[in-house]
Amino acid sequence: MSEAVQPKRKARPRRAGVTMADVAAEAGVSMQTVSRALRTPQTVSPDTLELITAAIRKTHYVQNLAASMLASARSLTIAAVIPTLSTSIFADTIQSLSDMVGRKGYQLFVGNTDYRLDREEDLIRSLLGRRPDGLFLVGTRHTRGSVSLLKRAGIPIVEGWDLAPQPIDRQVGFSNDLAMDAVVRHLAASGRRQPVFAGVVRPGDSRARQRRDGFCAAAQKLWPEDEPRLIDAGDLALTMDAGASLLDRVEAQHPDADAIVLSSDITAAGVLFACIRRGIAVPRRFAITGFGDFEFARHLVPSLTTIAVPTRRIGFEAGRLLLGAIAGDTAGPRTVDVGFELIERESS
């Protein structure tokens, strides 16, 4: 019996493209010089680098980064894990981080967790599979699985926005507890005695929880005879629309309240708008405070008292820590406290 004749497979067509040799020929230099200019441009004279750059633009050359990664054992990428993409306060941090690492030739890729620690663990595993040279995370609370993955990754890790007693590697942030202490003391100094914390504290949002706990600790110090007044609205979304519901709960559960402390400027604005619609005087009836110093906070009427966080500096410092660690710097600080500022405005 004769064997069946298998049809011949068509050869896969070679992709046409500009090569490094084409760039070298256009610039009038060797391929080794082009390679060196791409990998370590500081080692090439400015005139030669200008020739090569012009040749790259003229020929539309695209560097084969996969080959470069194999040769250098580096991906020239940084991964970032943030809670949400919808809040500009994290966008400022990520933009600053991207600007910082971009100056050294690193690309940033970002994933969001929607404040879910299980999703963070899956995301960390996925991102580490792409072999980034460093990783930035918003927050210092993680699942055991995430901590194990991060500790075994063998790359620099920077946690941001919180300050943990024992960071995984490096961290840059501020104390949410001390920030809330400053808010409560400000309210007490202005004559308030019955403040209520009204926060959208969702599972996984450790920063909102720290703000709530910081409020409780400060209130107990100032008024030890009273139980701290709390509205813990984890069932609501972190939106301005939640403000009316938060105000309803404050008035129903704590009718004696004279100040409303919010865990975010977003919900603080919602409460303020609800007060205006109902004819409730701010700050005469309620002092209102937020957290974050979003751009709109100073444009509200009345303008919003809040905590300002140096969001862009967090990204800058995170980038500096990552780049330093990638370069082998073990002598620099492993914790950077960027602090915060209480911004007193008309709402309190």
C-alpha positions as CSV (number, residue, x, y, z in Angstrom):
1,M,0.0,0.0,0.0
2,S,1.4,3.3,-1.0
3,E,1.8,6.0,1.7
4,A,-0.6,8.9,1.5
5,V,1.0,11.9,0.0
6,Q,1.0,14.8,2.4
7,P,0.4,18.2,0.9
8,K,3.5,20.4,1.1
9,R,3.1,23.2,3.6
10,K,3.6,26.6,2.2
11,A,6.6,28.4,3.5
12,R,5.7,31.2,5.9
13,P,6.5,34.4,4.1
14,R,9.3,36.5,5.6
15,R,8.2,39.7,7.0
16,A,9.8,42.6,5.1
17,G,11.2,45.2,7.4
18,V,14.0,47.6,8.0
19,T,17.0,46.0,9.7
20,M,19.8,47.4,11.8
21,A,22.1,47.0,8.9
22,D,19.9,49.4,6.9
23,V,20.1,51.9,9.7
24,A,23.9,51.5,9.8
25,A,24.2,51.9,6.0
26,E,22.1,55.1,6.1
27,A,24.0,56.6,9.0
28,G,27.4,55.5,7.6
29,V,28.5,53.7,10.7
30,S,28.9,50.0,11.8
31,M,26.0,47.8,13.1
32,Q,27.9,47.6,16.4
33,T,27.7,51.4,16.7
34,V,24.0,51.4,16.0
35,S,23.5,48.6,18.6
36,R,25.5,50.5,21.2
37,A,23.5,53.7,20.5
38,L,20.2,51.9,21.1
39,R,21.4,50.1,24.2
40,T,23.6,52.8,25.9
41,P,23.3,56.1,24.0
42,Q,25.5,57.9,26.5
43,T,28.5,55.9,25.1
44,V,28.1,57.3,21.6
45,S,29.3,60.7,20.6
46,P,26.5,63.3,20.2
47,D,27.3,63.7,16.5
48,T,27.1,60.0,15.8
49,L,24.0,59.6,17.9
50,E,22.4,62.4,15.9
51,L,23.3,60.6,12.6
52,I,21.8,57.3,13.9
53,T,18.7,59.0,15.2
54,A,18.1,60.7,11.8
55,A,18.7,57.3,10.0
56,I,16.1,55.6,12.3
57,R,13.6,58.2,11.5
58,K,14.3,58.1,7.7
59,T,14.2,54.3,7.5
60,H,11.3,53.9,10.0
61,Y,13.3,51.3,11.8
62,V,11.6,49.5,14.7
63,Q,13.9,47.9,17.2
64,N,13.4,44.3,18.0
65,L,12.9,44.6,21.7
66,A,12.4,40.8,22.2
67,A,15.9,40.1,21.0
68,S,17.3,42.9,23.1
69,M,15.5,41.5,26.2
70,L,17.0,38.1,25.6
71,A,20.5,39.6,25.2
72,S,20.3,41.9,28.2
73,A,18.1,39.8,30.5
74,R,16.0,43.0,30.9
75,S,12.6,43.8,29.6
76,L,12.9,47.6,30.0
77,T,9.3,47.6,31.4
78,I,7.8,48.5,34.7
79,A,4.5,47.1,35.9
80,A,2.0,49.1,38.0
81,V,-1.0,47.8,39.9
82,I,-3.6,50.4,41.0
83,P,-7.1,50.1,42.5
84,T,-9.0,51.9,39.8
85,L,-8.5,53.7,36.5
86,S,-11.5,56.0,37.0
87,T,-10.0,58.3,39.7
88,S,-7.7,61.0,38.6
89,I,-5.8,61.0,41.9
90,F,-4.1,57.7,40.8
91,A,-3.7,58.9,37.2
92,D,-1.5,61.7,38.5
93,T,0.7,59.2,40.3
94,I,0.9,56.9,37.3
95,Q,1.7,59.8,34.9
96,S,4.6,61.0,37.1
97,L,5.9,57.4,37.5
98,S,5.7,56.9,33.7
99,D,7.5,60.2,33.1
100,M,10.2,59.3,35.6
101,V,11.0,55.8,34.2
102,G,10.5,56.8,30.6
103,R,13.5,59.1,30.8
104,K,15.6,55.9,31.3
105,G,14.0,54.1,28.4
106,Y,11.4,52.1,30.4
107,Q,7.8,51.5,29.3
108,L,5.0,51.3,31.9
109,F,2.1,48.9,31.7
110,V,-0.8,49.2,34.2
111,G,-3.5,47.0,35.6
112,N,-6.3,47.7,38.0
113,T,-7.8,45.6,40.8
114,D,-11.2,47.3,41.4
115,Y,-10.1,47.2,45.1
116,R,-10.3,43.4,45.1
117,L,-7.3,41.6,46.8
118,D,-8.1,38.3,44.9
119,R,-8.0,40.2,41.6
120,E,-4.7,41.9,42.7
121,E,-3.2,38.4,43.2
122,D,-4.2,37.3,39.8
123,L,-3.0,40.5,38.2
124,I,0.4,40.3,40.0
125,R,0.8,36.7,38.7
126,S,-0.1,37.8,35.2
127,L,2.2,40.9,35.2
128,L,5.2,38.9,36.6
129,G,4.8,36.5,33.8
130,R,5.7,39.3,31.4
131,R,9.0,39.7,33.3
132,P,9.0,43.4,34.2
133,D,12.2,44.8,35.7
134,G,10.2,46.4,38.6
135,L,6.8,46.6,40.1
136,F,4.8,49.4,41.7
137,L,1.6,48.8,43.7
138,V,-0.9,51.1,45.3
139,G,-1.4,49.8,48.8
140,T,0.5,47.7,51.4
141,R,-2.3,45.1,52.2
142,H,-2.2,42.0,50.0
143,T,-3.2,38.3,50.1
144,R,-0.7,35.8,51.4
145,G,-0.4,34.5,47.8
146,S,0.4,38.0,46.5
147,V,3.1,38.5,49.2
148,S,4.7,35.2,48.3
149,L,4.7,36.1,44.6
150,L,6.2,39.5,45.3
151,K,8.9,38.2,47.6
152,R,9.9,35.4,45.1
153,A,9.8,37.7,42.1
154,G,13.5,38.8,42.4
155,I,12.8,42.3,41.2
156,P,12.5,45.7,43.0
157,I,9.0,46.2,44.5
158,V,7.7,49.6,45.6
159,E,4.4,49.9,47.5
160,G,2.7,53.3,47.5
161,W,0.1,55.5,49.2
162,D,0.5,53.7,52.5
163,L,3.3,53.3,55.0
164,A,3.6,49.8,56.4
165,P,5.7,48.8,59.5
166,Q,7.3,46.0,57.4
167,P,7.2,46.7,53.6
168,I,7.8,43.9,51.2
169,D,10.8,45.8,49.7
170,R,10.5,49.6,49.3
171,Q,7.6,52.0,49.9
172,V,6.6,55.6,49.4
173,G,3.5,57.1,51.0
174,F,2.1,58.9,54.0
175,S,0.1,58.2,57.2
176,N,-3.6,58.1,56.6
177,D,-4.0,57.8,60.4
178,L,-2.1,61.1,61.1
179,A,-4.0,62.8,58.2
180,M,-7.3,62.0,59.9
181,D,-6.0,63.1,63.2
182,A,-5.2,66.5,61.7
183,V,-8.8,66.7,60.3
184,V,-10.4,65.9,63.7
185,R,-8.2,68.3,65.6
186,H,-9.0,71.0,63.1
187,L,-12.7,70.5,63.6
188,A,-12.3,70.5,67.4
189,A,-10.3,73.7,67.2
190,S,-13.2,75.3,65.2
191,G,-15.7,74.4,68.0
192,R,-17.1,71.1,66.6
193,R,-17.8,68.4,69.2
194,Q,-19.9,65.8,67.4
195,P,-18.1,64.9,64.1
196,V,-19.2,61.8,62.3
197,F,-17.1,59.8,59.8
198,A,-19.2,58.9,56.8
199,G,-17.1,56.8,54.5
200,V,-17.5,54.4,51.6
201,V,-15.3,51.7,53.0
202,R,-15.3,48.9,50.5
203,P,-13.6,45.5,51.0
204,G,-10.0,45.8,49.9
205,D,-9.8,49.6,50.3
206,S,-7.3,49.7,53.1
207,R,-6.7,53.4,52.8
208,A,-10.4,54.2,53.5
209,R,-10.3,51.8,56.4
210,Q,-7.2,53.5,57.8
211,R,-8.9,56.9,57.5
212,R,-11.9,55.5,59.4
213,D,-9.6,54.0,62.1
214,G,-7.6,57.2,62.3
215,F,-10.8,59.2,62.8
216,C,-11.9,56.9,65.6
217,A,-8.5,57.1,67.4
218,A,-8.4,60.9,67.2
219,A,-12.1,61.2,68.4
220,Q,-11.4,58.9,71.4
221,K,-8.4,61.0,72.4
222,L,-10.4,64.3,72.3
223,W,-13.7,63.0,73.6
224,P,-13.0,59.9,75.6
225,E,-16.5,59.9,77.1
226,D,-18.2,59.5,73.6
227,E,-18.3,56.6,71.2
228,P,-16.9,57.7,67.8
229,R,-19.8,58.4,65.4
230,L,-19.5,56.3,62.3
231,I,-21.4,55.7,59.0
232,D,-19.6,52.8,57.3
233,A,-21.3,52.7,53.9
234,G,-19.5,49.9,52.1
235,D,-22.6,49.2,50.1
236,L,-22.4,52.5,48.2
237,A,-20.3,53.3,45.2
238,L,-17.5,55.9,45.5
239,T,-19.4,58.5,43.5
240,M,-20.9,62.0,44.1
241,D,-24.3,60.3,43.7
242,A,-23.6,58.5,47.0
243,G,-23.6,61.9,48.8
244,A,-27.4,62.1,49.3
245,S,-27.6,58.6,50.8
246,L,-24.7,59.5,53.2
247,L,-26.4,62.6,54.3
248,D,-29.6,60.7,54.9
249,R,-27.8,58.2,57.1
250,V,-26.0,60.9,59.1
251,E,-29.2,62.7,59.9
252,A,-31.0,59.5,60.8
253,Q,-28.3,57.8,62.8
254,H,-26.5,60.8,64.3
255,P,-28.9,63.8,64.5
256,D,-26.6,65.6,66.9
257,A,-23.7,65.6,64.4
258,D,-22.1,69.0,63.7
259,A,-19.4,67.9,61.2
260,I,-19.2,65.2,58.5
261,V,-15.8,63.8,57.7
262,L,-15.6,62.0,54.3
263,S,-13.0,59.5,53.2
264,S,-12.8,61.1,49.7
265,D,-13.4,64.5,48.0
266,I,-15.8,62.7,45.6
267,T,-18.3,61.8,48.3
268,A,-17.6,65.0,50.2
269,A,-18.7,66.9,47.1
270,G,-21.8,64.8,46.9
271,V,-22.8,65.5,50.5
272,L,-22.1,69.2,50.0
273,F,-24.4,69.3,46.9
274,A,-27.1,67.4,48.8
275,C,-26.9,70.0,51.6
276,I,-27.2,72.8,49.1
277,R,-30.3,71.2,47.5
278,R,-31.9,70.8,50.9
279,G,-31.1,74.3,52.1
280,I,-28.8,73.0,54.8
281,A,-26.2,75.6,55.7
282,V,-22.6,74.7,55.4
283,P,-20.6,75.2,57.6
284,R,-23.2,76.6,60.0
285,R,-25.1,73.3,60.4
286,F,-22.5,70.9,59.2
287,A,-18.8,71.4,58.7
288,I,-17.7,69.1,55.8
289,T,-14.3,67.8,55.0
290,G,-12.9,65.6,52.2
291,F,-9.7,63.8,51.4
292,G,-7.5,64.1,48.3
293,D,-7.7,67.8,47.3
294,F,-9.1,67.0,43.9
295,E,-9.0,70.0,41.5
296,F,-12.7,70.6,41.9
297,A,-12.4,70.9,45.7
298,R,-11.3,74.5,45.6
299,H,-14.0,75.5,43.1
300,L,-16.9,74.2,45.1
301,V,-19.1,76.8,46.8
302,P,-18.4,76.7,49.7
303,S,-14.9,75.5,48.8
304,L,-13.9,72.2,50.5
305,T,-11.6,71.7,53.4
306,T,-9.5,68.6,52.7
307,I,-6.3,66.7,52.9
308,A,-3.9,67.3,50.1
309,V,-1.6,64.4,49.1
310,P,1.4,65.0,46.8
311,T,0.2,62.4,44.3
312,R,2.7,63.3,41.6
313,R,5.6,63.1,44.0
314,I,4.5,59.6,45.0
315,G,5.0,58.6,41.4
316,F,8.3,60.4,41.1
317,E,9.7,58.9,44.2
318,A,8.4,55.4,43.3
319,G,10.2,55.7,40.0
320,R,13.4,56.9,41.6
321,L,13.3,54.0,44.1
322,L,12.7,51.5,41.3
323,L,15.4,52.8,39.0
324,G,17.9,53.0,41.8
325,A,17.2,49.4,42.8
326,I,17.4,48.2,39.2
327,A,20.8,49.9,39.0
328,G,21.9,48.0,42.1
329,D,21.7,50.9,44.6
330,T,21.3,49.2,48.0
331,A,22.4,52.2,50.1
332,G,19.5,54.5,49.5
333,P,16.4,54.8,51.8
334,R,13.8,52.1,51.5
335,T,10.9,54.2,52.8
336,V,10.0,57.7,51.6
337,D,7.3,59.6,53.6
338,V,5.9,62.3,51.4
339,G,3.6,63.7,54.1
340,F,0.3,65.5,53.6
341,E,-1.2,68.9,54.1
342,L,-4.5,70.0,55.7
343,I,-6.1,72.6,53.4
344,E,-8.6,74.7,55.4
345,R,-11.3,76.2,53.2
346,E,-14.9,77.5,53.6
347,S,-16.7,74.2,54.2
348,S,-15.4,74.0,57.8
